[in-house]
Amino acid sequence: MKEQQFLQTADKVAKELVEFTRQADVNEEYFLDIIEEKVLPVEQFFANYACAIMEVETKFKVLNEQFSLKYDSNPIESIHSRIKDYDSIIRKIIRKNLPRTLESIEENINDIAGVRVICSFVDDIYRLAACLLQQDDITLIRKKDYIKNPKPSGYRSLHLIVQVPIFVENEKRPVKVEVQLRTIAMDFWASLEHKLRYKKNISSEMMDKLSHELTDCAEISASLDSRMQNVKNLIFSENNKQNVQ
């Protein structure tokens, strides 16, 4: 999926160049020079982020396997990833008034590559995050804890911007990845909230009402997470008592 995304982006750039050269009646040699100058760097740019995602995904899969062996439980329910599409990146650099270069995008936009880790319980989120950040090739750029400090909308998740090295043909390159860690309940709420909030043809009055309702749902979801965490803790405590006996 990640490879398809950046190849589609490069293909889009190539088609735009083909149309330009057709209209401008540019010769073939000049066209190939343009491809090498414009398209190949874009392909490499997105390939770097695809590789960084694979690195981060692998780290979480290894941690999940280790937790399964040590604690007889898998803290990760699922892992999802995405690369921000070309149009979204362009809109973001225009909004931020950034130079329209790959170097500027790489330096100033932190969420081009994204990995979302869905966990079973809240304590799994913090354990996995701590294990990831302890690894010597991971650099923490920024951390935002929306679990302890939810957004006004009710959104909850732990966000990490990390830098991970990837190894290309002749060099090692640091690449930034946004990691989001959520419970199943948090992800359920966030997915539906996104779908509902951006529905068209809803009056501002109704949107205010829906916002309050969604915030209430977020509180109920958080309460469910807390109760399920308590159930897990009670089971763990009971098992420890039996092992001591």
Secondary structure, 3 states (H helix, E strand, C coil): CHHHHHHHHHHHHHHHHHHHHHHHCCCHHHHHHHHHHHHHHHHHHHHHHHHHHHHHHHHHHHHHHHHHHHHCCCCEEEEEEEECCHHHHHHHHHHCCCCCCHHHHHHHCCCCEEEEEEECCHHHHHHHHHHHHHCCCCEEEEEEECCCCCCCCCCCCEEEEEEEEEECCCCEEEEEEEEEEEEHHHHHHHHHHHHHHCCCCCCHHHHHHHHHHHHHHHHHHHHHHHHHHHHHHHHHHHHHHHHHC
